[in-house]
């Protein structure tokens, strides 16, 4: 345990330094000629952002990246620090917070590494991906599955939280399939959301990885299995930060003049419910 905590200290310190650099570069850099139109290999006219570290991204995706960077810098990094301090004092709630926050950094820089157009931050992205992956795995392995259930009170809202996670998973899956399937049916093949990118990274990783993990975790939680308690609580911590980043993206898009209806109502609502579920789960942890 002491070895795990020592290595986690180093991992967190490295993430703080590197994530501060990448997020501030995303927020502050703005050199470039500005927006211009680019014709993709599939013949689609795409508006390119043309400024800063995200200058080769499409304009709508670039502003989302900047919104994401704000959340990483002002929320995720401080939460990483606070949860680490609590974890070092022996707080079980902070242990779950730290694990879920590692999950946020892992997924964030998985997307940055695979979707972001190549830029000067590439080596930092892959370093953050590796650090957060090993931090997440180390924390998950430090839990004793046989003791997990006993650490939650009998008042833990299993049905409500697991039910919402399943509902959220199904809603996002339907949304993404609504982008992918219609072009397959009308033989046009390529969704307009593809723009000039090689593939649908967000939809692919969600449908192939994140949503199945969420669904299985929720089902195990409903069946009151130890791994259900562990994975669902960690997933909700991760999801509450990620949904906050999605809300930040919506705000950034709205400020830049993009029509964000009805997402401007749906995403913040889901975000608030996710935070509520996270709070309820953490509150019902018996910190012994």
C-alpha positions in Angstrom: 0.0 0.0 0.0 2.8 2.4 0.9 4.5 1.6 -2.5 1.2 2.3 -4.3 0.7 5.6 -2.6 4.3 6.7 -3.3 4.0 5.8 -7.0 0.6 7.6 -7.2 2.2 10.7 -5.7 4.7 10.8 -8.6 2.0 10.0 -11.2 -0.3 12.8 -9.9 2.6 15.3 -9.8 3.6 14.5 -13.4 -0.1 14.8 -14.6 -0.5 18.1 -12.9 2.6 19.6 -14.6 1.9 18.2 -18.1 -1.9 18.8 -18.1 -1.3 22.4 -16.9 0.9 22.9 -20.0 -1.4 21.3 -22.5 -4.6 23.0 -21.2 -3.0 26.4 -21.0 -1.6 26.0 -24.5 -5.1 25.1 -25.7 -6.6 28.1 -23.9 -3.9 30.8 -24.6 -2.4 30.1 -28.0 -4.1 32.0 -30.9 -1.4 32.6 -33.5 -2.5 32.0 -37.1 -4.5 33.5 -39.9 -7.9 32.4 -38.6 -10.8 30.5 -40.2 -10.6 29.2 -43.7 -12.4 26.7 -45.9 -10.8 23.3 -46.7 -12.1 20.6 -49.0 -11.7 17.2 -47.5 -10.7 14.0 -49.4 -14.4 13.2 -49.5 -15.3 16.5 -51.2 -16.8 18.1 -48.1 -16.3 21.8 -47.4 -14.9 22.1 -43.8 -14.3 25.4 -41.9 -10.9 25.1 -40.3 -10.2 27.0 -37.0 -6.8 28.3 -38.2 -5.5 29.6 -34.8 -3.5 28.3 -31.9 -2.6 24.7 -31.0 -5.9 23.5 -32.6 -5.4 25.4 -35.8 -5.8 22.4 -38.1 -9.0 21.2 -36.4 -12.5 22.1 -37.7 -13.7 25.3 -36.1 -16.6 23.7 -34.1 -14.3 20.9 -32.8 -11.5 23.3 -31.9 -13.7 25.5 -29.7 -14.9 22.4 -28.0 -11.3 21.5 -27.3 -10.7 24.9 -25.7 -13.8 24.5 -23.5 -12.5 21.1 -22.5 -9.2 22.6 -21.6 -10.9 25.1 -19.3 -12.5 22.3 -17.4 -9.3 20.3 -17.1 -7.4 23.3 -15.8 -10.0 24.8 -13.4 -11.8 21.7 -12.2 -10.0 18.4 -13.0 -6.5 19.4 -11.9 -7.7 20.9 -8.6 -9.9 17.8 -8.0 -6.8 15.6 -8.6 -4.9 17.5 -6.0 -7.7 17.5 -3.4 -8.5 13.8 -3.9 -4.8 12.9 -3.6 -4.5 14.8 -0.3 -7.6 13.0 1.1 -6.4 9.7 -0.2 -3.0 10.1 1.6 -5.0 10.8 4.8 -6.8 7.5 4.4 -10.2 8.8 3.1 -12.0 6.1 1.2 -14.3 8.7 -0.5 -11.2 10.5 -1.8 -9.8 7.2 -3.0 -12.9 6.8 -5.2 -12.6 10.4 -6.3 -8.9 10.0 -7.2 -9.6 6.8 -9.2 -12.5 8.4 -11.1 -10.4 11.5 -11.8 -7.6 9.3 -13.2 -10.4 7.9 -15.4 -11.2 11.4 -16.7 -7.6 12.2 -17.6 -7.2 8.8 -19.3 -10.3 9.2 -21.5 -9.5 12.9 -22.1 -6.0 12.2 -23.4 -7.1 9.1 -25.2 -9.3 11.4 -27.3 -6.7 14.1 -27.6 -4.1 11.5 -28.8 -6.4 9.8 -31.3 -8.6 12.7 -32.5 -6.6 15.8 -32.2 -4.7 16.9 -35.3 -1.0 16.4 -34.8 0.5 19.4 -32.9 3.4 20.3 -30.7 1.7 18.8 -27.6 1.7 15.2 -29.1 4.4 13.8 -26.8 2.7 15.4 -23.8 -0.7 13.9 -24.8 0.8 10.4 -25.0 2.7 10.9 -21.7 -0.6 11.9 -20.0 -2.3 9.0 -21.6 0.3 6.6 -20.2 0.4 8.2 -16.7 -3.3 8.3 -16.3 -3.7 4.7 -17.5 -1.2 3.4 -14.9 -2.7 5.6 -12.2 -6.2 4.3 -13.0 -5.1 0.7 -13.1 -3.0 1.0 -9.9 -5.9 2.5 -8.0 -8.5 0.0 -9.2 -6.1 -2.9 -8.2 -5.7 -1.4 -4.8 -9.3 -2.0 -3.9 -10.2 -5.2 -2.1 -13.3 -6.5 -4.0 -14.4 -8.7 -1.1 -14.7 -5.7 1.1 -16.2 -3.2 -1.3 -19.9 -3.8 -0.6 -19.4 -3.6 3.2 -18.1 0.0 2.8 -21.5 1.2 1.4 -24.5 1.8 3.7 -27.8 0.0 3.2 -29.3 3.4 2.1 -27.1 3.5 -1.0 -29.5 4.4 -3.9 -28.6 1.5 -6.1 -31.7 1.5 -8.3 -31.7 5.2 -9.0 -28.0 5.6 -9.8 -27.7 2.3 -11.8 -31.0 3.1 -13.6 -29.8 6.6 -14.6 -26.5 5.2 -15.8 -28.3 2.7 -18.0 -30.6 5.4 -19.3 -27.7 7.7 -20.0 -25.8 4.9 -21.8 -28.8 4.1 -24.0 -29.5 7.7 -24.8 -25.9 8.4 -25.9 -25.8 5.1 -27.9 -29.0 6.1 -29.7 -27.6 9.5 -30.4 -24.4 8.1 -31.9 -26.2 5.4 -33.9 -28.4 8.1 -35.3 -25.3 9.6 -36.8 -23.8 6.4 -38.1 -26.7 4.4 -39.4 -28.6 6.8 -41.7 -25.7 7.2 -44.2 -25.4 3.4 -44.3 -29.0 3.1 -45.2 -29.1 5.7 -47.9 -25.7 4.6 -49.4 -24.0 7.9 -48.8 -21.8 6.1 -46.2 -20.0 9.1 -44.7 -21.8 11.2 -42.0 -21.5 14.9 -42.2 -20.0 14.9 -38.7 -16.9 13.2 -40.2 -15.8 16.5 -41.7 -12.1 16.1 -42.7 -11.2 13.5 -40.0 -10.3 9.9 -40.7 -13.1 8.3 -38.7 -15.7 9.0 -35.9 -13.3 8.7 -32.9 -15.8 9.9 -30.2 -18.6 7.7 -31.5 -16.3 4.7 -32.0 -14.7 4.8 -28.5 -18.1 5.5 -26.8 -19.9 2.7 -28.6 -17.0 0.3 -28.5 -15.6 1.0 -25.0 -17.1 3.5 -22.6 -20.8 2.8 -23.0 -20.4 -1.0 -22.7 -18.3 -0.5 -19.5 -21.0 1.8 -18.1 -23.8 -0.6 -19.0 -22.1 -3.7 -17.5 -21.1 -1.7 -14.4 -24.7 -0.6 -13.9 -26.0 -4.2 -14.3 -23.5 -5.5 -11.8 -24.5 -2.7 -9.4 -28.2 -3.6 -9.7 -27.3 -7.2 -8.9 -25.3 -5.8 -5.9 -22.0 -7.4 -7.0 -18.8 -6.0 -5.5 -17.4 -5.0 -8.9 -20.7 -3.2 -9.6 -20.2 -1.0 -6.5 -16.6 -0.3 -7.4 -16.9 0.3 -11.1 -20.2 2.3 -10.9 -18.9 4.7 -8.2 -15.6 5.2 -10.1 -17.5 5.6 -13.4 -19.8 8.2 -11.9 -16.9 10.3 -10.6 -15.3 10.1 -14.1 -18.6 10.8 -15.8 -19.4 13.8 -13.7 -16.2 15.5 -14.7 -16.5 14.5 -18.3 -20.1 15.8 -18.5 -18.9 19.1 -17.0 -16.4 19.2 -19.8 -19.2 18.5 -22.3 -21.1 21.4 -20.7 -18.0 23.5 -21.2 -17.9 22.5 -24.8 -21.5 23.5 -25.3 -20.9 26.9 -23.7 -17.8 27.5 -25.9 -19.8 26.6 -29.0 -22.6 28.9 -28.0 -20.2 31.8 -27.4 -18.6 31.2 -30.9 -22.1 31.5 -32.5 -22.9 27.8 -33.1 -26.5 26.7 -32.7 -26.4 24.4 -29.7 -30.1 23.7 -29.3 -31.3 21.3 -27.9 -27.9 20.2 -26.4 -27.8 23.3 -24.3 -30.6 22.0 -22.2 -30.0 18.2 -22.4 -26.2 18.1 -21.6 -26.3 20.4 -18.5 -29.4 18.5 -17.2 -27.6 15.2 -17.6 -24.5 16.8 -16.0 -26.4 17.9 -12.9 -28.0 14.4 -12.5 -24.6 12.8 -12.9 -23.1 15.0 -10.2 -26.1 14.2 -7.9 -25.6 10.5 -8.4 -21.9 10.8 -7.6 -22.7 12.8 -4.5 -25.2 10.2 -3.3 -22.8 7.3 -3.9 -19.9 9.0 -2.1 -22.1 10.1 0.8 -23.1 6.5 1.4 -19.6 5.2 1.7 -18.8 4.2 5.3 -15.3 5.6 5.7 -13.7 3.0 7.9 
